[in-house]
Amino acid sequence: MDIVVEGLVKQFQADHDLDALAPDEAFEAFAGFCVLSSFYEGGFPPDVFRMGGGNDYGIDVCGILVNGVLLRDAAEVRAATEQARQLDVHIIVVQAKTSPKFETKVIADLADNLSHVVGTGELPYPASPDVENLRTCLDAVYANIAKFSGGRPRLHVRYVTTGNQVAEMLHRKSASATRNLMRPGRFDSVEIECVTRDELCELYKRATQAVPATFDMPKKLSLPRMPGVEQSLLGLLSAQELVAKVLTDPTGHIRKALFHENVRDFQGYNGVNGQIRDTVRDEHGHRRFAVLNNGVTIVTRKLRVVGDEVHIRDFQVVNGCQTCHVLFDERDRLSDDVQISVRVVHSEDEEVIAGIIAATNRQTAVSEDDLSSREDFHKRLEDWFAAQEPSRRLWYERRSKQYATRQDVEKTRVINRAQLTRAYAAMFLGAPSEVGHYRDLTTQRRSELFQPEHLPDPYYVAAAMHYRMEWLLRTRRIGTTFRPARYHLMAALRWQMLGPDRLASPPRRAAEQCRRMVELVWDPGAAERAVVKLLPTFHRIMAEEEAAGVPPGEMVRNRRFTEAIRSAVLPEGRRGDGAS
């Protein structure tokens, strides 16, 4: 393996606790991480998308991007496609070789294999469960083909090696393979590209850095220096420029991670947002957009201004979430006449940033309770996690790629908000069957999540249990067939140790209950034994569901499955409704 790439792979393994992987497996995971990160800017466990094993039809890594969300499991893809009103789907396939050269035969064989995998006929030879899962994902996508606004899914194939020269014959072979895969009419477009050593290194650099953006803002002025604020700009920006250069990710989706600091997600086309859309569409009103709209506030931790060009990195849109989503939806209607007021604030002071977030959201009639829940409690959790002793320390990622450049942070110990929400809901709200529908979960359980009066202890327990469960799966201490049921395993451990009831009301007693679980989680051997002891019960119940025609990815979203697990792990006298 190339010495530079080898060094990056070793760093990648250390960051993601993948030291147990063989060199070729580590390179596959590394290549997959780099390629998938070029399509999806959020965090994800890199080894989950690696196929592994034999009968994989030459596919080393595969991910399905549904409306900007990276998925792997067929049940997740089915749920996402069924819930969506419109669909935009990208299938990303990676083959990775440590070889220092590219081979035409590899391209030809991979394209031939893919023609079978993505087709509708029987496969010519046995396929691994991962390949069967991919085919089921495609079935779910094509079952909802009427929802596609742009036609059909798009297929992206990447052939990665440590070589740096791509012969002309490779380009011709790729073009021929592209035509063959396009011929059945299953895809809107097919891309087959070779990724060289230098390109791979650049992809890794981009994947491990905070997202940058550069845009032209000729109509601006610099505001006077303020305490805690390095620099701030106020001006008008073309809505086209805002959408194209700031809001859109490499796959053409809106960058959802930019809006994590907003109290509310996009609310859809309610009265206010409908008026914003009407203004954009109005023959005369769109020219007055800058004075009819409150504008957008961007907080950035890195800012450089060169003439009309503004360069930002590690930034968030802290006010204007609704406006940004409407402008993105209306992007094809935008012209240079549509201008928007934009404030860019450069600060690395977290207290100042929190104050800006609170102030800008308060102006949009968001309640004080929402603001407190949104900012103060999450900051409290971040501090609580980081304050644990080193061997038990976790890092709560309040914003996307917050710890991407921190060399002292093991990436497997970083837990983002979605992961923490799911883990907490599974363990302390008794809702493991609900975690697959994240938006519904956060909407319906909003009053039970991240409330100012909550103790940080159970959130830390949930995060630690999530870390331990991922460790057990990643190191193959438990089979990957149990991955779809991982949140049920977490809930089952909690039910066994603490019973079905909610945590005790007295804070001291609740903290003691959490301490018992923490001690189990951070004893790797004891945690493994506790989980392994549950597996026969899970295997039996999962087999019963499969016998009834329910695949694993579907059964875990079924309330019946949750009740069966709870009844099996709880003593007979303790099977009340409890936390659920």
TIDODREN-210436 format. One record per residue (C-alpha): residue in three letters; x negated, z negated, y negated. Coordinates in steps of 0.02 Angstrom, whole numbers, plus 50000, padded with zeros to 5 digits. Each point is the difference from the previous one (the first is absolute). Example, Ala and Ser with C-alpha at 12.3 -4.5 7.8 and 13.67 -1.06 7.14 Angstrom:
2
Ala493854961050225;Ser499315003349828;
***
This chain:
580
Met500005000050000;Asp499415003649823;Ile499104984649932;Val501024999349839;Val501665001650092;Glu499414987550130;Gly499684987249863;Leu501735002949926;Val500824998550171;Lys499134983550032;Gln500564993549830;Phe501765006050039;Gln499974991050168;Ala499424983949920;Asp501335001149863;His501415003050124;Asp499404989150145;Leu499755015050114;Asp498274995750066;Ala500645000550180;Leu500335018749990;Ala498795012050085;Pro499065011649878;Asp501125015150033;Glu501584989449983;Ala499354992249840;Phe499665017349929;Glu501775005450045;Ala500734984849911;Phe498855002949851;Ala500435018549986;Gly501854996250018;Phe499904986749864;Cys499135012049881;Val501205014450030;Leu501614989750000;Ser499444991249841;Ser499885016949914;Phe501875001950030;Tyr500564981949983;Glu499304988149869;Gly500724983950070;Gly499144988650124;Phe500205001950189;Pro499134993950159;Pro498895014950042;Asp499884997950188;Val501895000250022;Phe500075018749967;Arg498625004250125;Met500655007450161;Gly498724993650125;Gly499975003050187;Gly500175016450094;Asn501335013650002;Asp500075000049810;Tyr499955019049984;Gly498464999149890;Ile500864989349868;Asp498944985149950;Val501044993749853;Cys501765004049942;Gly501114993749860;Ile501735004949937;Leu500294999149813;Val501874998449963;Asn500445000349816;Gly498304993049956;Val499974986250132;Leu498735000850142;Leu500784996850170;Arg499515001150182;Asp501374993050110;Ala501445011550048;Ala501304986649961;Glu499294997949825;Val500045018849973;Arg501795001050065;Ala500574985949886;Ala499135007549849;Thr500715017450028;Glu501764993850034;Gln500044988849846;Ala499285012849879;Arg501105011249895;Gln498645013149983;Leu498465002550107;Asp498215005149970;Val498944998450158;His498155003050033;Ile499254999250175;Ile498144996049993;Val498935003350154;Val498144996150015;Gln498715004750130;Ala498334991349975;Lys498345003850083;Thr498324991749967;Ser499185016950032;Pro498905006949859;Lys500885016850008;Phe501725008250001;Glu500565010150152;Thr501265014150000;Lys500574995150175;Val500564982949937;Ile501095008149867;Ala500745012250126;Asp500354986750131;Leu500754987949874;Ala501145013349927;Asp500555005250174;Asn500364981950047;Leu500954997049838;Ser501095015150032;His500614991150157;Val500134982749922;Val501015005549847;Gly501045012450100;Thr501664996850084;Gly499525004550179;Glu499294989750142;Leu498174995249985;Pro498875009650120;Tyr499104984450061;Pro500204981049990;Ala499994992049828;Ser499534982549944;Pro501334988249930;Asp499285003349826;Val500315018750017;Glu501764996750065;Asn500274988649850;Leu499455014049883;Arg501235012050081;Thr501394987249980;Cys499514998249817;Leu500185018849979;Asp501694999850087;Ala500594986849875;Val499385010649855;Tyr500825016150060;Ala501624990850038;Asn500134997549811;Ile499385017249948;Ala501505002549884;Lys499304986549885;Phe498435009949959;Ser499985005349818;Gly498475011250022;Gly500365008050168;Arg499104992250148;Pro498604987750040;Arg498205004249958;Leu498584998850126;His498234995049948;Val498625001350130;Arg498244993549967;Tyr498505003250112;Val498664987249953;Thr498175000050053;Thr498354993949927;Gly499465018049970;Asn499845007449827;Gln500135018750032;Val501625009150039;Ala499675017550066;Glu501075014749947;Met500615001650179;Leu500764982549985;His501005005649848;Arg500645015350092;Lys500454989750153;Ser500904987249890;Ala500995014049915;Ser500495007150169;Ala500514982950064;Thr501024997149842;Arg500975016150027;Asn500354995450181;Leu500684982849952;Met501065007549861;Arg500775013350112;Pro501374989350082;Gly500674995249828;Arg499884981350027;Phe498984996649843;Asp500095004349817;Ser498115001249997;Val498514996950115;Glu498264995149940;Ile498514999850117;Glu498424994249915;Cys498264994650052;Val499374983949920;Thr498114999849977;Arg498844985149993;Asp499925000249810;Glu501885001949985;Leu500264985750122;Cys498864988649898;Glu500955004649842;Leu501674996550084;Tyr499374982850052;Lys499424996349824;Arg501715004749931;Ala500904990150135;Thr499074984049959;Gln500155000749812;Ala501454996249885;Val501045015249952;Pro499375009049843;Ala500925011449879;Thr499465011149856;Phe501215007249873;Asp500005008149828;Met500744989349861;Pro499605008149832;Lys501344990649904;Lys499364982150011;Leu499274986049899;Ser498944985050049;Leu500754983149964;Pro498944985849928;Arg499034989450124;Met500984985150067;Pro499514984550101;Gly499895004550185;Val500295018549966;Glu498485011450004;Gln500885014949923;Ser501775006649979;Leu500735016849955;Leu501705004849932;Gly500615017849990;Leu501035014550063;Leu499675008350165;Ser500765015750071;Ala501224995150137;Gln499295014450103;Glu498264992549983;Leu500624982650046;Val500865006350157;Ala498625011850057;Lys498464989549960;Val500604982050018;Leu501584998750106;Thr499715012950138;Asp498964996650155;Pro498995013350095;Thr501505004850108;Gly501165002549852;His500954983550017;Ile500204986749868;Arg498704986250011;Lys501114985450051;Ala498534987949995;Leu499885002149811;Phe501624990449975;His499674984150099;Glu499844990149838;Asn501785004649950;Val501334987150041;Arg501205013450061;Asp499745015650103;Phe500845016249947;Gln501864996249988;Gly500615017650034;Tyr501125009449881;Asn500994985949926;Gly500705001449824;Val498354997549909;Asn498975011350112;Gly501365013149996;Gln499875000149810;Ile498115002250010;Arg500265015050114;Asp501345007149885;Thr498804998749853;Val498665009850094;Arg501275013450043;Asp500825000949829;Glu499595015849903;His499584990449841;Gly499864982050061;His498435003050103;Arg499035003249839;Arg500484982549940;Phe499514991550163;Ala498574990349922;Val501164991249877;Leu501454997850121;Asn498964991750137;Asn499034983649999;Gly498505008550079;Val498724994550129;Thr498684986350002;Ile498465002350108;Val498824985450032;Thr498295005650061;Arg498464990550053;Lys498845014649958;Leu500185011349847;Arg498915013549924;Val500505011349857;Val499085016449969;Gly500805009749858;Asp501775004350054;Glu499644995250181;Val500514982950063;His499224993950164;Ile500814985150088;Arg499664991550166;Asp500854985750092;Phe501585001049897;Gln501844995450010;Val501565005849910;Val500684983149948;Asn501485006349899;Gly500945016450013;Cys500295000850187;Gln501745007349978;Thr499425012849871;Cys498545005550109;His501105002950152;Val501255010249901;Leu498625010649922;Phe499245002750171;Asp501675005750072;Glu500245011549850;Arg498215006650001;Asp500525018150023;Arg501044999149841;Leu498664992349890;Ser499205009849860;Asp498724996349864;Asp501474994949889;Val500304984450105;Gln498834986549933;Ile499974981750047;Ser499324984749914;Val498584992350100;Arg499004984149979;Val498374998250096;Val499314982350006;His498264996850069;Ser499774982350061;Glu499184991150146;Asp500714983049953;Glu501344996050130;Glu500884987849883;Val500125013149864;Ile500635012950124;Ala501324987850065;Gly500564997049821;Ile500175018649967;Ile501015002350159;Ala501174985749956;Ala500225005649820;Thr500345018350039;Asn501214996150141;Arg500894986849896;Gln500435013649875;Thr500985009250136;Ala501244985750024;Val499214993350159;Ser500394981750027;Glu498704986449978;Asp500244995150182;Asp499585017750055;Leu498445000049894;Ser499444983350070;Ser500335005650177;Arg499135016549969;Glu498404993949923;Asp499674981350004;Phe500434997350183;His499015015050061;Lys498494994449898;Arg500204982750075;Leu499985007450175;Glu498465010249960;Asp499084984449942;Trp500634989850149;Phe499395012750127;Ala498305001749916;Ala499784981049989;Gln499984997550189;Glu498364996150087;Pro498985015950035;Ser500435001450185;Arg501864999249958;Arg500005009749838;Leu501205014449973;Trp500205011249849;Tyr501725003749930;Glu500025017449924;Arg501214999449855;Arg499555017649944;Ser499435015250098;Lys498145000450045;Gln499714983849906;Tyr498564995650116;Ala499425017750041;Thr498324998249914;Arg499674982050052;Gln498605000450127;Asp500244981550037;Val501795002450059;Glu500335004750181;Lys501385012949987;Thr500934993550153;Arg500264983649905;Val500915008849858;Ile501894999250012;Asn501105009749882;Arg501734995649939;Ala500965010750125;Gln499054992450146;Leu500254982349936;Thr501855003049967;Arg500275006350176;Ala498994986050080;Tyr500894986449901;Ala501725007450034;Ala499645001150186;Met499334982350016;Phe500964989849872;Leu501615009749971;Gly500255003950185;Ala500125018549961;Pro498715009750102;Ser501275013650034;Glu500195003349813;Val498185002849954;Gly500045018650043;His501205003349856;Tyr498894993549860;Arg501065005049851;Asp501574992650078;Leu499034984350045;Thr499374997149824;Thr501705003749925;Gln501104989950117;Arg498784985450018;Arg499395000049820;Ser500644982449964;Glu499064993550153;Leu498315007849961;Phe498624994449880;Gln501054987449907;Pro499134988649873;Glu500534984250093;His499305006050167;Leu498464991850076;Pro498505011750022;Asp499674992750173;Pro501235010650102;Tyr499435015949912;Tyr498214995850048;Val500564996650179;Ala500885016950006;Ala498465008849930;Ala498854991250123;Met501135004150147;His500065018249943;Tyr498095000149996;Arg499884992350173;Met501295011950076;Glu499095015149929;Trp498374993050069;Leu500754998250174;Leu500635018049994;Arg498455007349920;Thr498834992150128;Arg501165005150143;Arg500254982050054;Ile501835004750014;Gly500605017550039;Thr500495011849861;Thr501695002250085;Phe500444983449919;Arg499595006049823;Pro501815004549959;Ala500494982250048;Arg498604991249905;Tyr501184992049873;His501094993650142;Leu498444992450080;Met499634991249837;Ala501794993749990;Ala499964994450181;Leu498454989449972;Arg500844991949852;Trp501594996650099;Gln499004992450143;Met499004988549888;Leu501284995249867;Gly501695004450073;Pro501315011449922;Asp500404989449848;Arg499365003149825;Leu498484990349944;Ala500324981749963;Ser500634996349824;Pro498734986649953;Pro498475010049941;Arg498804988250088;Arg500855002750168;Ala500125018849974;Ala498145000549959;Glu499634990450160;Gln501025012550102;Cys499015014149922;Arg498364990950033;Arg500404999850187;Met500205018850000;Val498445002649896;Glu498974990350126;Leu500645011350140;Val499695016149903;Trp498204996049956;Asp499554995350179;Pro499785017750070;Gly500034994650182;Ala501544989049982;Ala500915013449900;Glu499605013250130;Arg500594988850142;Ala501624996149907;Val500375018349971;Val499505005650175;Lys501154986750072;Leu501465008549910;Leu499605017550062;Pro500894999150170;Thr501604995049910;Phe499805014149875;His499575012350138;Arg501584995550096;Ile501165001349849;Met499185016149940;Ala500175007450175;Glu501854995650001;Glu500245008649833;Glu499035015350056;Ala501045000850159;Ala501525000849886;Gly499215015049912;Val499334990949846;Pro498175004249958;Pro498854985949939;Gly500005005849820;Glu501894999449995;Met500304983950096;Val499014989449877;Arg501235004849863;Asn501444994150107;Arg500744982849973;Arg500374998950186;Phe498145000950039;Thr499624985949877;Glu501344989050077;Ala499365003450176;Ile498244995049949;Arg500574984449912;Ser501104994450144;Ala498565002750120;Val498694990149903;Leu501074985649938;Pro500574985250106;Glu501855001750043;Gly500544986349881;Arg499155007749848;Arg500755017449990;Gly501074998149844;Asp500005012149855;Gly498564991049916;Ala498945010249881;Ser500915016050034;
***
